[in-house]
């Protein structure tokens, strides 16, 4: 499916919300980040927060990012699209996926990774998502890709997955469980759905060991990323490993996919957000962001875009700045990779 234009984004006939509902959801979302106890409010109301967030930003994500809403380590001479596909195929290889296996994609978005991994591996994949609009978009795109017989979607909370124990051969989560208010509980539920010996892999958003919670700039950047991405909190790398172990997994691998751990020709992960003056990268440059902002503002003023659309674009623009700065300071990674196994005697 082709990338939508900015006019389609702000005037999408497929959207599940009226203009009044968009305004209401923007106000509800903003309220969860107000006050000293905002972190507690976000954890208590994470389902509402995440649904509001993805109702508001999904069309913008597809416009700016394509069908796979995640980052990837990238090397010189490699396009953004190529790096995204490689990172998804990497997960399929780590999980040893093959035809006939049943796999769970936890927090699947509109199903871009699901479709790519299914084509690459031949596995049957179910995308778990608690957002009705994204499932609607994902189902349409999956059927258009001819994968409707082997891939499907399940509307559910990853804290309570409505399937019997031992349903899946493998599972993966691509930058999605960062939305969980309790990682150990989420991972425990994933473990329950896997067959004994089943593998679970993923990429997690984490603060690195260089993050200093007493540093005012670090604090501001972390909070900015949380606001701009619908997060209750951002865990440390060690927090993720500890949560996997607490849930009952055997941790096989855990490492940051960035930070010079691979080829010296690796490009900064945040390069795609800071912008490249190419046909596909222009919209992420400062000039491209300004053009988009001007168009969105104009469309909202003349009534073609719902009230709050400009606010959503501003939020995404600001979090892009925070993400770039976090990468420059090396205090945050969007791709802390883990591979874990459900014990055979579980």
C-alpha positions, 0 to 999 in steps of 0.5 A, a space after each residue: 500500500 502506498 504511503 498516504 499524503 498529508 492531506 489524506 492523513 488529516 482528512 482520512 475518511 477511514 478514521 474511526 473518530 469524528 472531529 469532536 472526538 479528536 479534540 476530546 482525545 487530545 485533551 484526555 491525552 494531555 491531561 495524563 501528563 499533567 501534575 506531579 503524579 503523572 507517571 502514576 496516572 499513566 500507569 493506572 490509565 495506560 489502556 486509555 492513554 495508549 488507545 488515545 495516542 494511537 488513534 491520534 498518531 497512526 495516520 501520521 506514523 504511516 505518512 512519515 514512517 511507512 507500515 513498520 513503526 520502529 527503528 533499526 540499526 543501519 549501515 552506510 549504503 543501506 536505505 532506511 527501508 532496507 534497514 527496517 526489513 533487515 531488523 525484522 528478518 533478524 528477529 525471524 532468524 533468531 526465533 528460527 521461524 518456519 512454515 507451519 509455526 504459530 507466532 504471536 506479534 505483541 503490539 503489532 501496529 498496522 502489521 508491517 513487520 507481521 507481513 514482512 516476517 510472514 513472507 520471509 519465514 512462511 510462519 502463520 502470525 497473529 498480530 495482537 493489538 488493543 487499538 481498533 483503528 490500527 487493527 482495521 488498517 492492518 487487516 485491510 493491508 494484510 488482505 491486500 498483500 494476499 496474507 489473509 489466510 495465514 495472518 490475522 489480528 486479535 484485539 486484546 491487551 497484552 497484559 491479558 491475552 485471551 488464548 490457552 496456555 501453550 498456544 504459540 511456538 514463538 513470539 516477538 515484540 517490536 518496540 511495543 512493550 515499552 507501553 506496559 505499566 508492568 513488564 514482568 506481568 506482561 512477559 509472564 503472560 507471553 510466557 504462558 501463551 508459549 509452548 515449553 521451549 518457545 522463544 520470545 524476542 524483541 526490541 525494547 525502548 530503554 534508558 541506557 547506563 549513561 542516563 542520569 536521573 539527577 540531570 535536568 536535561 536528561 529528565 526533560 528528554 525522557 519526559 518528552 519521549 514519554 509524552 510524544 510516544 504514549 509511555 507510562 515510563 521508560 525502563 532501563 536495560 537492566 529492568 528489562 532483563 530482570 523483568 524477563 527473569 522474574 516472569 520465568 524466562 531464560 535470557 539467552 541474549 540481551 544487548 543494545 543494537 546500537 552504540 558502536 557494538 557492530 560495524 564502525 560504518 553504522 549510522 546513528 539510529 536517529 538519522 532518520 528523525 534528524 532528516 535526510 535531503 532525499 525523496 523519502 527523507 525530506 519530510 523528516 528534515 527541519 524544512 520538511 517538518 515546517 512544510 508539513 506543519 504549515 499544511 496541517 495548520 492551514 487545513 485545521 483553520 479552514 475546517 478540513 482537519 479536526 481541531 487538535 491535528 496541529 497539536 498532534 503534529 507539534 507533539 510528534 515534532 517535539 518528541 523527534 527533537 527529544 529522540 535525536 538529542 537522546 541519541 546524541 547523548 547516548 542516554 536512550 536506545 530504541 533497540 535493546 534486543 533480547 532473546 529469551 526461552 520458556 523453560 522446557 519444564 515450565 
